[in-house]
Amino acid sequence: MISQNMHSAIDNLFDTISSEPPHGRCFKCGSKMMHLDATFFSPGPSGKIWTVPLPVCPKCDLKNDTAKFVLPVAR
């Protein structure tokens, strides 16, 4: 069983992550990042749900031209 402290830490982590501005450029190659919405939930007492923009570099993260299958999200 997860302790109340762990639930609070998870809630605080995702509250912080979801309030951060998305990354604009890839740290490796400088390409403009795509952002895919990822949903996370807390099964604890808060039952919170977060949607976080997951940064993806079309050059570094997507291999074999898979970028054509992912639509960029306008931010």
HELIX and SHEET records of a PDB file:
HELIX    1   1 GLN A    4  SER A   19  1                                  16    
HELIX    2   2 THR A   66  PHE A   69  5                                   4    
SHEET    1   A 2 MET A  34  PHE A  41  0                                        
SHEET    2   A 2 ILE A  49  VAL A  56 -1                                        
END                                                                             
